[in-house]
Amino acid sequence: MSTSESNKKRLLDFQEISRDSEELFEIMLEYLKLRSTLKEPIEAEQMRKQAEEFLVGETQDYDLAIKLMKTALIFLKTYHESN
């Protein structure tokens, strides 16, 4: 792989991580706003903590963290709508 191709790949990887980071930030922000006014059920808390682990581990997995946080957010909303 040439230097030019390598640089293009790095740029694309960085752009993807940036998009994922922004999406994850928005989900986390909404989740934390809700959590500040509602009681966090244990299932949602576990999903949130697991998502955080995927972000600080050796193999960072933004896709999985985003999916977990979306699920935790839905769970948090549904839990409080049903109670």
Biotite code that builds the C-alpha atoms (Angstrom):
import biotite.structure as struc

atoms = struc.array([
    struc.Atom([0.000, 0.000, 0.000], chain_id="A", res_id=1, res_name="MET", atom_name="CA", element="C"),
    struc.Atom([1.422, 3.353, -0.988], chain_id="A", res_id=2, res_name="SER", atom_name="CA", element="C"),
    struc.Atom([1.734, 6.284, 1.403], chain_id="A", res_id=3, res_name="THR", atom_name="CA", element="C"),
    struc.Atom([-1.096, 8.056, -0.400], chain_id="A", res_id=4, res_name="SER", atom_name="CA", element="C"),
    struc.Atom([-3.410, 5.043, -0.060], chain_id="A", res_id=5, res_name="GLU", atom_name="CA", element="C"),
    struc.Atom([-2.418, 4.630, 3.562], chain_id="A", res_id=6, res_name="SER", atom_name="CA", element="C"),
    struc.Atom([-3.169, 8.283, 4.301], chain_id="A", res_id=7, res_name="ASN", atom_name="CA", element="C"),
    struc.Atom([-6.560, 8.031, 2.570], chain_id="A", res_id=8, res_name="LYS", atom_name="CA", element="C"),
    struc.Atom([-7.426, 4.970, 4.661], chain_id="A", res_id=9, res_name="LYS", atom_name="CA", element="C"),
    struc.Atom([-6.415, 6.746, 7.869], chain_id="A", res_id=10, res_name="ARG", atom_name="CA", element="C"),
    struc.Atom([-8.540, 9.751, 6.922], chain_id="A", res_id=11, res_name="LEU", atom_name="CA", element="C"),
    struc.Atom([-11.558, 7.549, 6.204], chain_id="A", res_id=12, res_name="LEU", atom_name="CA", element="C"),
    struc.Atom([-11.049, 5.693, 9.499], chain_id="A", res_id=13, res_name="ASP", atom_name="CA", element="C"),
    struc.Atom([-10.800, 9.006, 11.350], chain_id="A", res_id=14, res_name="PHE", atom_name="CA", element="C"),
    struc.Atom([-13.958, 10.329, 9.662], chain_id="A", res_id=15, res_name="GLN", atom_name="CA", element="C"),
    struc.Atom([-15.849, 7.183, 10.611], chain_id="A", res_id=16, res_name="GLU", atom_name="CA", element="C"),
    struc.Atom([-14.693, 7.398, 14.226], chain_id="A", res_id=17, res_name="ILE", atom_name="CA", element="C"),
    struc.Atom([-15.649, 11.078, 14.317], chain_id="A", res_id=18, res_name="SER", atom_name="CA", element="C"),
    struc.Atom([-19.186, 10.312, 13.078], chain_id="A", res_id=19, res_name="ARG", atom_name="CA", element="C"),
    struc.Atom([-19.540, 7.459, 15.552], chain_id="A", res_id=20, res_name="ASP", atom_name="CA", element="C"),
    struc.Atom([-18.232, 9.625, 18.394], chain_id="A", res_id=21, res_name="SER", atom_name="CA", element="C"),
    struc.Atom([-20.711, 12.384, 17.581], chain_id="A", res_id=22, res_name="GLU", atom_name="CA", element="C"),
    struc.Atom([-23.626, 9.949, 17.427], chain_id="A", res_id=23, res_name="GLU", atom_name="CA", element="C"),
    struc.Atom([-22.578, 8.306, 20.676], chain_id="A", res_id=24, res_name="LEU", atom_name="CA", element="C"),
    struc.Atom([-22.183, 11.703, 22.363], chain_id="A", res_id=25, res_name="PHE", atom_name="CA", element="C"),
    struc.Atom([-25.713, 12.705, 21.353], chain_id="A", res_id=26, res_name="GLU", atom_name="CA", element="C"),
    struc.Atom([-27.175, 9.431, 22.648], chain_id="A", res_id=27, res_name="ILE", atom_name="CA", element="C"),
    struc.Atom([-25.231, 9.668, 25.925], chain_id="A", res_id=28, res_name="MET", atom_name="CA", element="C"),
    struc.Atom([-26.312, 13.277, 26.407], chain_id="A", res_id=29, res_name="LEU", atom_name="CA", element="C"),
    struc.Atom([-29.993, 12.410, 25.959], chain_id="A", res_id=30, res_name="GLU", atom_name="CA", element="C"),
    struc.Atom([-29.596, 9.405, 28.250], chain_id="A", res_id=31, res_name="TYR", atom_name="CA", element="C"),
    struc.Atom([-27.916, 11.436, 30.991], chain_id="A", res_id=32, res_name="LEU", atom_name="CA", element="C"),
    struc.Atom([-30.544, 14.175, 30.775], chain_id="A", res_id=33, res_name="LYS", atom_name="CA", element="C"),
    struc.Atom([-33.286, 11.592, 31.296], chain_id="A", res_id=34, res_name="LEU", atom_name="CA", element="C"),
    struc.Atom([-31.328, 9.806, 33.990], chain_id="A", res_id=35, res_name="ARG", atom_name="CA", element="C"),
    struc.Atom([-30.964, 13.047, 35.930], chain_id="A", res_id=36, res_name="SER", atom_name="CA", element="C"),
    struc.Atom([-34.754, 13.289, 36.272], chain_id="A", res_id=37, res_name="THR", atom_name="CA", element="C"),
    struc.Atom([-35.714, 9.612, 36.314], chain_id="A", res_id=38, res_name="LEU", atom_name="CA", element="C"),
    struc.Atom([-34.623, 6.601, 38.296], chain_id="A", res_id=39, res_name="LYS", atom_name="CA", element="C"),
    struc.Atom([-32.229, 4.474, 36.247], chain_id="A", res_id=40, res_name="GLU", atom_name="CA", element="C"),
    struc.Atom([-33.394, 0.842, 36.150], chain_id="A", res_id=41, res_name="PRO", atom_name="CA", element="C"),
    struc.Atom([-30.688, -1.730, 36.779], chain_id="A", res_id=42, res_name="ILE", atom_name="CA", element="C"),
    struc.Atom([-30.953, -3.162, 33.242], chain_id="A", res_id=43, res_name="GLU", atom_name="CA", element="C"),
    struc.Atom([-30.340, 0.245, 31.650], chain_id="A", res_id=44, res_name="ALA", atom_name="CA", element="C"),
    struc.Atom([-27.462, 0.899, 34.046], chain_id="A", res_id=45, res_name="GLU", atom_name="CA", element="C"),
    struc.Atom([-25.842, -2.411, 33.096], chain_id="A", res_id=46, res_name="GLN", atom_name="CA", element="C"),
    struc.Atom([-26.149, -1.627, 29.367], chain_id="A", res_id=47, res_name="MET", atom_name="CA", element="C"),
    struc.Atom([-24.671, 1.845, 29.909], chain_id="A", res_id=48, res_name="ARG", atom_name="CA", element="C"),
    struc.Atom([-21.722, 0.452, 31.855], chain_id="A", res_id=49, res_name="LYS", atom_name="CA", element="C"),
    struc.Atom([-21.126, -2.230, 29.244], chain_id="A", res_id=50, res_name="GLN", atom_name="CA", element="C"),
    struc.Atom([-21.128, 0.430, 26.498], chain_id="A", res_id=51, res_name="ALA", atom_name="CA", element="C"),
    struc.Atom([-18.597, 2.458, 28.483], chain_id="A", res_id=52, res_name="GLU", atom_name="CA", element="C"),
    struc.Atom([-16.359, -0.627, 28.728], chain_id="A", res_id=53, res_name="GLU", atom_name="CA", element="C"),
    struc.Atom([-16.385, -0.981, 24.946], chain_id="A", res_id=54, res_name="PHE", atom_name="CA", element="C"),
    struc.Atom([-15.047, 2.563, 24.682], chain_id="A", res_id=55, res_name="LEU", atom_name="CA", element="C"),
    struc.Atom([-12.109, 2.246, 27.060], chain_id="A", res_id=56, res_name="VAL", atom_name="CA", element="C"),
    struc.Atom([-10.905, -1.262, 26.248], chain_id="A", res_id=57, res_name="GLY", atom_name="CA", element="C"),
    struc.Atom([-8.044, -2.224, 23.970], chain_id="A", res_id=58, res_name="GLU", atom_name="CA", element="C"),
    struc.Atom([-10.416, -2.832, 21.089], chain_id="A", res_id=59, res_name="THR", atom_name="CA", element="C"),
    struc.Atom([-12.710, 0.141, 21.030], chain_id="A", res_id=60, res_name="GLN", atom_name="CA", element="C"),
    struc.Atom([-16.019, -0.779, 19.430], chain_id="A", res_id=61, res_name="ASP", atom_name="CA", element="C"),
    struc.Atom([-18.090, 2.331, 18.771], chain_id="A", res_id=62, res_name="TYR", atom_name="CA", element="C"),
    struc.Atom([-20.736, 0.431, 16.801], chain_id="A", res_id=63, res_name="ASP", atom_name="CA", element="C"),
    struc.Atom([-21.455, -1.912, 19.671], chain_id="A", res_id=64, res_name="LEU", atom_name="CA", element="C"),
    struc.Atom([-21.351, 0.915, 22.225], chain_id="A", res_id=65, res_name="ALA", atom_name="CA", element="C"),
    struc.Atom([-23.833, 2.918, 20.127], chain_id="A", res_id=66, res_name="ILE", atom_name="CA", element="C"),
    struc.Atom([-26.187, -0.067, 19.855], chain_id="A", res_id=67, res_name="LYS", atom_name="CA", element="C"),
    struc.Atom([-26.016, -0.690, 23.596], chain_id="A", res_id=68, res_name="LEU", atom_name="CA", element="C"),
    struc.Atom([-26.662, 2.962, 24.419], chain_id="A", res_id=69, res_name="MET", atom_name="CA", element="C"),
    struc.Atom([-29.600, 3.151, 22.005], chain_id="A", res_id=70, res_name="LYS", atom_name="CA", element="C"),
    struc.Atom([-31.050, 0.058, 23.656], chain_id="A", res_id=71, res_name="THR", atom_name="CA", element="C"),
    struc.Atom([-30.450, 1.465, 27.143], chain_id="A", res_id=72, res_name="ALA", atom_name="CA", element="C"),
    struc.Atom([-32.115, 4.740, 26.132], chain_id="A", res_id=73, res_name="LEU", atom_name="CA", element="C"),
    struc.Atom([-35.158, 2.925, 24.748], chain_id="A", res_id=74, res_name="ILE", atom_name="CA", element="C"),
    struc.Atom([-35.316, 0.778, 27.875], chain_id="A", res_id=75, res_name="PHE", atom_name="CA", element="C"),
    struc.Atom([-35.109, 3.849, 30.120], chain_id="A", res_id=76, res_name="LEU", atom_name="CA", element="C"),
    struc.Atom([-37.920, 5.616, 28.230], chain_id="A", res_id=77, res_name="LYS", atom_name="CA", element="C"),
    struc.Atom([-40.131, 2.514, 28.069], chain_id="A", res_id=78, res_name="THR", atom_name="CA", element="C"),
    struc.Atom([-39.570, 1.691, 31.726], chain_id="A", res_id=79, res_name="TYR", atom_name="CA", element="C"),
    struc.Atom([-40.771, 5.100, 32.861], chain_id="A", res_id=80, res_name="HIS", atom_name="CA", element="C"),
    struc.Atom([-43.652, 5.314, 30.393], chain_id="A", res_id=81, res_name="GLU", atom_name="CA", element="C"),
    struc.Atom([-45.015, 2.012, 31.703], chain_id="A", res_id=82, res_name="SER", atom_name="CA", element="C"),
    struc.Atom([-44.744, 2.990, 35.389], chain_id="A", res_id=83, res_name="ASN", atom_name="CA", element="C"),
])
